[in-house]
Structures are given as C-alpha cells and as structure tokens.
Amino acid sequence: MPTRISTLSVMVGSPACNLRCPFCISKQTYKVGQSIPTGVHLDRIAYLADKFLRVSEGLPYAILTGKGEPTLAPEEHIADIIRTLTDLNGTGKGLIVELQTNGSKLDRNKLECWKASGLNTLALSCVSHIDEVNSQIMSERNVRWNLGDIASTARGIGFLVRLTATMTQGGIENPDSLLAFLVFAKETGAQQITLREMGKPRDHTLQGSNDVADWIDAHFVDPKMAIETICAAGAAEKDSLPWARRFSYLGMSVVITDTMSPPKDGMVRSGIIQPDGHLYGSWDDPADILT
C-alpha cells in the first residue's frame, strides 16, 4: 500500500462535457460504485483532505477535476468545495487548490468568486494557442475559444495560470508549433506549462476504446520532440518528477508528462476522491482503492 501521495484530486460535477475531444479516455476509465446523487458531501471531502495532509509529498495541492467539464457544475458548489479544502474544519489549515478546466465556460464573475473562495491555480486545457484549432479538434467547431483573454484575465485577478496542452497532430505537432505556443504562453502571462502525451485506454473491452486508440495512433506526437526542441532552444532542465521532466524556459516552468501514472516507489501521483466518496490511488484500476 502506497504511503505518500503527491496531490489530491476531487471529482467535481457529472461526466457531462461540452467538448468532444477525440483523444479523451474519461469514458474508458473504470466506473466506481454507486455515485452519490448530490455529490460527495463537503464533510467527507474535508475528512479525506485532512488525511491527505498527513501523507502528502511536498506542497499539499488539491486539484478540482472530473470525467466531464468541472465548470458545468454550479458556481457556488465549486466555491463551497474550494472553501472546504482551503480551510479544513475552520482550522485555518488547508490545501493549495487548482481548478482544471477547458476554460470555455469561464467569465470574470466566476473567476473572481472562486478567487475570493481561495482558488490558487487555474489550469486551462488546450491543444494549441490558436483558438480555431482548439475549437476544431476539441469540439468539432461547436465551441468557441478565447484562450489568450481567459489566461490574461485570470492573471490580472491574481491566479497562478497553467496552460495544459495535449500534444497532437494538427495542434502542437512539431518544433515550430511548440515554440509558437510557448511564446504565446509567455505573452499571456502564464507561469506554468504542461505538455501531455496522449494516453490510450488500457481496457480495450470498454465501448469506444478502440476508436480512441485508433485516433491516438493516427495523431500521436512523441514527447521526445518537445524535449529536444526546448533543449535546443536553451531551456534549462530542473529537478524532475517521477512521472515528468521539468524545464525552465522563458521564465516559465515547462513540464512534459504522460497522462496517467500508476503508483511508483510507494508514492501515488494523485489520490482521487471519486463520486462514490472513496479515495483511490489511480484512475483506471478499482483495486487501487485506499479508503
């Protein structure tokens, strides 16, 4: 049984999403037991977060995420979770909270509300710095993007901003598109960049798994391209993580990682509070239930 956990992930909202990312494997990860219809109770989240603090590795980060788009959940519900995590049981002790989102449902009012509730980091998912490319690949042109405006607005409000880009053909696919993306990130004020390798579903018996795997095979971008490109551009490598390599480039932290990592050397990358109210040590193996 792993004894250290790097981050705590809290599933927010339902599996509903306003996008249609062809590389998304959320529907091919396992489904836990019966979900709690009203969401995991705040007291249960606080209880598990308190236990996480005792075994956390490094700074105690909590990530609000989901199998769908978290910001489809009510604004005040998200604010309640943020307040619960940042001030556990009114003790003044808490976690550093990050929200992972595609950003298409954000506006200044929501961001200011969540900032006042204690949200520290906004992580914006994308495949490119070009709005039209994000719209085409991630939503079949059904959702409009304004990545630069959202990132700049978030920085102005005081968030730490991370751009989390999945590398794929048609988006960040070669040295030129990668370097253009990084320059864009710098200009919008992003402090952190995550470049993610697409990961295939591991259970090919689940509906849709083969279609997702085939799309990934046809559009795969080797992360070695990103590493070689930024090193050639003068990036300095920093201390790396068990599941990622980290660099300093243009004054930003650039991390190149895979999509999901099993526990390594007794450390879980993310403890996940699933909709059934239990804590798991991985996204795709129900045997990794922790409590």
PyMOL commands that set and color helices and strands:
alter all, ss='L'
color gray80, all
select helices_A, chain A and resi 26-28+42-55+70-72+75-86+88-90+108-117+131-139+147-157+175-188+209-219+223-232+286-288
alter helices_A, ss='H'
color red, helices_A
select strands_A, chain A and resi 4-11+56-65+96-101+121-126+160-166+192-196+236-237+244-249+252-257+267-273+279-280
alter strands_A, ss='S'
color yellow, strands_A
deselect
rebuild
show_as cartoon
